Amino acid sequence: MRVLALLLTLFAGVAAAEEPLQGFAWLAGDWELRSERAAVEERWLPPAGHTMLGLSRTVAKGETVEFEFLRLEARPDGVFYVAQPGGKPPVDFKWNGKSATEAVFENPQHDFPKRISYTRNADGSVKARVDGGAGSPKAQEFLYKPRR
């Protein structure tokens, strides 16, 4: 009985613990962008254990031409978007904490991008944007729709 009581106490504590990434839960799911040239897929697991895990793949002419491993991590010093394009070493971008419908992550020391953002749109789509930071004309946008 003591073991059962201990387990119930532990599980109650886990259930009661607040997930710091819950505000990003809208990003969880399967997203896609299709054009005549390529299909881009991005998938995010829901928040758990202070992380969200994601991956991205671009397929053109039947071949994978790009892929990326992604993470959102809640750390003592903030929330970070961690990108690993092509499996390269991870690069951290810190959340600026300014909006509930837009998640903006910045790393002014990185070459490109310096800023990565995701915006939740009213129609259920998500816009992802990478750019060179404030005032930079260099940018790419991706309008993802829920994958069916």
MODA-V206322 format. One record per backbone hydrogen bond with DSSP energy under -1.0 kcal/mol. CO is the residue of the C=O (numbers start at 1). NH is the residue of the N-H. Records with the same first field share a line. If there is no record, write none. Layout:
CO->NH / NH
This chain:
1->5
2->6
3->7
4->8
5->9
6->10
7->11
8->12
9->13
10->14
11->15
12->16
13->17
19->22
21->24
22->25
24->27
25->28
29->44
30->147
31->42
32->145
33->40
38->35
39->59
40->33
41->57
42->31
43->55
44->29
48->51
50->74
51->48
52->72
53->45
54->70
55->43
56->68
57->41
58->65 / 66
59->39
60->63
63->60
66->58
67->86
68->56
69->84
70->54
71->82
72->52
73->80
75->78
78->75
79->95
80->73
81->93
82->71
83->91
84->69 / 87
85->88
91->83
93->81
94->106
101->120
103->118
104->96
105->116
106->94
107->110
114->107
115->131
116->105
117->129
118->103
119->127
121->124
125->121
126->144
127->119
128->142
129->117
130->140
131->114 / 115
133->136
138->132
140->130
142->128
144->126
145->32
